[in-house]
């Protein structure tokens, strides 16, 4: 019968693993990227503002003590960077859903909601 050859000594395998891991740790990876904002982008952000919308019990929308309809809302919120929605507790939720749908469609602003009495 023929003798089986040894495939490798444990010390040889350990030596190859050490070399393998040393090579892997020597590879430098930089996952960062540089980003420079132009002056035009900075100036447009200063134009944007925070807008507060108040939704009354009957579903009417008020901006700065001015009552507007849902159809007129896009012209008021298009430049806003953040919208604060103050919703009366007695407001029907369908009015709130319609308002959120309009905001999502016409504005990229972030918004927060708070319930008022």
Residue pairs with C-beta under 8 A, 6 or more apart in sequence:
45 81
47 79
48 79
48 80
48 81
48 109
49 79
49 80
49 81
50 80
50 81
50 82
50 83
50 84
51 63
51 76
51 77
51 80
51 82
51 83
51 84
51 109
52 63
52 64
52 83
52 84
52 86
53 61
53 62
53 63
53 73
53 77
53 83
53 84
53 85
53 86
53 99
54 61
54 62
54 63
54 86
54 87
54 88
54 116
55 61
55 62
55 85
55 86
55 87
55 88
55 91
55 95
55 96
55 99
56 62
56 88
56 91
57 88
57 90
57 91
59 91
59 92
59 95
60 67
61 67
61 68
61 69
61 70
61 73
61 99
62 68
63 76
68 76
70 98
70 99
70 102
73 99
73 102
73 103
73 106
74 102
74 105
74 106
74 107
77 83
77 103
77 106
77 107
77 109
78 106
78 107
80 107
80 109
81 109
81 110
82 109
82 110
82 111
82 112
83 103
83 107
83 109
83 110
83 111
83 112
84 111
84 112
84 114
85 96
85 99
85 111
85 112
85 113
85 114
86 114
86 116
87 96
87 113
87 114
87 115
87 116
88 115
88 116
88 117
89 115
89 116
89 117
103 109
103 111
